[in-house]
Amino acid sequence: MSTYHRQAESTSPALWVREPDHLAYRGSREGITGLVLGRPGAAGVPVPACPGWTVRDVVGHLVEVCRAVAADAPGNLWEVPHTDSGTGLTGLLAEWERLDGRVEQVLTDSPQLRHTMMMMDAFTHELDLRGALRAPVVAAHPSYPSALDLVVRGFSISVRAHGLPALRIGTPGAEWLAGDGEPAATLHGHRHDLLRSLTGRRTLGQISELAWSAAPQTWLPAFAWGPFRPPARSVEAALAGR
């Protein structure tokens, strides 16, 4: 088995609060709604983690993905095209809420992977928005366990595609194996740092600064996978420069 998740016996339950994906997704929707509505003028704020996009663009993307799922459209969710409908932020958020019941119905009959992809996308962008609006991250967000399971799975495919040795990935309370065979090294980090590194939100330099048991250069090419590419400039530096 190329990827696994294991709860450590000593883990505090608060570290790994796990909910069904559709409920975790709803939590991100509600969290984003409260976040942006509570900040007048948020719509036009740039989001460094999504170059060229504002807060409204990110919310528009999330609503477009939600529409696609509600319509039970085929294909990868990250391939849903981004088009500007001209709808304001408040209107987008209202539509997103209206779609909630239909999305839950569709997901109930959909493969589990689709649930998790949708949840991971929303959670990743929730973190993007929290960074752009300088809002705190929810420490025990229930999306972390399933989101990390999914992105390590994608990273594992990339490790194999690059012909790289297996890598053990660990965070307090959980452990995964990316690739095949005995791991040649271990990458350890906080769950937030791992998720941001595996979803194209950290530079190769930042990834290299995590806790590696061996030189990280061997595995760095694998961090470009699926829709994700490590940025040339850190998101945090872009925020500091505003």
Buried (B, 14 or more C-beta within 10 A) or exposed (E): EBBEBEBEEEEEEEBBBBBBBBEBBBBBBEBBBEBBEEBEEBBEBBBBBBEEBBBBBBBBBBBBBBBBBBEBEEEEBEEBEEEEEEBEBEEBBBBBBEBBEBBBEBBEEBEEEBBBBBBBBBBBBBBBBBBBBEBEEBEEBBBBBBBBBBBBBBBBBBBBEBEBBBBBBBBBBBBBBBBBEEBBBBBBBEBBBBBBBBBBBBBBEBBBEBEBEBEBEBBBBBBEBBEBEBBEEBBBEBBEEE
